[in-house]
Amino acid sequence: MYRVLVADDEKALRVLIAGTLEIGNYEILEADNGIVALDLVKREKPDLIILDVMMPGMTGYEVCKRIKNNPDIAATRVLILTAKGQLSDREAAWEALADFYLAKPFSPMELLTMVEEILSKQVRE
Amino acid sequence: MRRLKYIAFIIIGAVIMILFFSNILSQVSQHVAKAHPNDSGMQSFFSIMFIKIIIMMVIFVIGIGAMLVSLMNTYQKVQANKQLENINKELMEKQYALEEQNAIIEELNSQLEEENFKHHQQKEILHAIIDSLGAGIMMTDTDGAVLFINKAWKDIFRYLEFENQFYAQDTFYIDGVTLSSTERIMGNMVTGIEDSHEILDKLNSLLTDKQSRYNVDMEQTNPVKRFLNLYSNPCVSENNDSFGRVFVVRDVSHQKEVDRLKLELISTVSHELRTPMSSIMGFSELILTRKLTEERNREYIGIINSEAKRLTNLINDFLDIQRMESGKQVFNKQLNSIDQIIEEAVSLFQSFSVKHKVIYRKAEERIPSVYCDRDKMLQVLSNLLSNAIKYSPDGGGVRIVSAVEGDRIRIGITDQGLGIPDDVKEKLFTKFYRIHNDDRREIGGTGLGLAICKEIIRSHGGEIGVESTLGQGSTFWFNLPYSGKDASDEMTPKSDSSFCADSEGDVLIVEDDESMVKLIIEILMNEGLEMYAVSSGEEALQLVANNSFKLIILDIALSGQLNGWDVLKELKGNQGTSNIPIIISSVYEYKNAASQGDISDYLMKPYEPEQLIKMVKKALNGKLNSKMMLNNGDGLTETILDMLTNNGIGVKQIDHSGNILIITLEGEEGLGNE
């Protein structure tokens, strides 16, 4: 069972992602701001973090950078999910060393497929 | 010589004549001697005659000669005189010509001076133009030496201290600038600018370049942080003569900032739109593609619904604020009791939350009325109240206090909630700003509420602000300028030096349109007048008979049998009431124009509040309102003129102002109340 951390300050979005992933075999963790998210990654070591960008406390990019620069947790897969759909935002996601990027509004099925693919790849590695 | 010739000629002539005569005489004497050989007397007579004639001839010849000489002399003198005269004439002509030339030279001289002056003036104007330009301008000659820099250039690069660096004869032209000092100017110019070496190289290469154009945006960080735009073009005359180059520099920090804000706004708006959109799309997709329990379905549809509402609110709020910021929002401002509006807002929120208790407290017994848009005020209060409740998640009291402060009413809404950190208090009223921290995570909103409140209050001439201690709650307050009176129905007189109101009725409003009555009362509210309103002419006459009024504002179309003109006629015909000034307030009806009566003033509906106030003040101070304003309808001018002249009112002047006809009345025979 994979552990997926959903970090978004919008409750509706967390409910949506949790609902989307409920048909898979995932354990869902939730965080509503960047600091909590980073703390949860360190403590719970999830396999994947679905990370919103515009979050109070710490932006998603910052959380991502800190994860990737910390050898203990750098293996955590990071999917950046943002409502800022501009090209520069995508670049910023890559700069923050994110593994995947999905723009809001997104299709839950697309997200589910993406998550499944990410985690199955991780198994193969 | 000539004379000698003449004399010789005369002498020869005389000698020939003498010889001729002596020959004749000798022949005669020989003849006589032959004829009369013995007559010695005859011979001597002829000898004597001969001598006499010779002498006579000699004298004659001498005389002729002398005459000729004198004639000759005279002739010569005349000739000489003639010559002199000719010379004189020539001289005069020459002098004249000279004078003419002089005049031309003088003319040319003054023209030259004028040209010089014009040239100087033009130069000064050109200087002034160049110096008054907002953009900095520097001109270099073909060798690359600086010719002049304008004021803006010096202002933009004021740290270069141009005055100390060069021997500037005036503030415009720069003397003593060599090529190396030009390079120094350039070098200093790009101080603190990103890629300064690259730009400097380019600028230096441009100095002797007669063709290239150059345009560069520079970001300067030191000694000031700003964005500069610099461009340089060759300076070429119409005949393609090169004068060097012109360099133009502008501070474009403001434009950059505007661009940045625009991009930020677009980015924020798109973010704010995408967030609820994600929920709506995502949950609807889940509902469509999955078999969900009834409970789940309802939950998801509930979220979709609330997110759709949020989206709608966001769009509405966003449009609202755009409209307000661009000044396109129309406010329906009327005199309102702010007290009542607060009560209404409080009642809306009293049952809103069980954890919160909303209390309204008045610092004064009577809170004055405010000229405002009721709905918008309610929006501000609702917004502040809902914020107070939202941002005190643990509950507590929400207190509204209204108080008079100087010429304003201050309304404060205090909560016992989260409070606001000092550093964000200013940003709080900007669009889409929301304080992000853990405690506020569940608190929704568009981030536009306070920005809208600020715009509404600003449009009412008030101020809005916040006082807060983090963790102890906040007080959001706003103030509004207030009117002197209540908007309630009963009017209490208030003394006002300009009106000398007494306990009797001040103003009688005869008007059948209720909203019009309300409007007139609102307009005159601040003037401290006691006002009565009736809707029919009959009531009006009855009231006037039993009370004394200082002024009557009279509509023409009334609800009873009598119309305004009838009332006017009745009042003016009665000794006791003929002195009351009357202002006609009407949309004017043509068929009634022929009625008789004296009017103090005439107001055409719709009119500006100021207009009515002015007229009332004038009328009450006992002076004739000498102006009438009418709608310039067909044939109306003549009718009004007839009406006025029939009543003995002289018309001085008629002006047109758009569709309004302004008639200036003659004389001071006013309808004062004294």
Interface residues (C-beta under 8 A of the other chain):
Chain A: D9 E10 K11 A12 L13 V15 L16 G19 T20 I23 D32 N33 V36 M54 M55 P56 G57 A83 K84 G85 Q86 A103 K104 P105 F106 S107 P108 M109
Chain B: S267 S270 H271 E272 R274 T275 P276 M277 S278 S279 I280 M281 G282 F283 E285 L286 T289 R290 R296 E299 Y300 I303 S306 E307 H436 N437 D438 R440 R441 E442
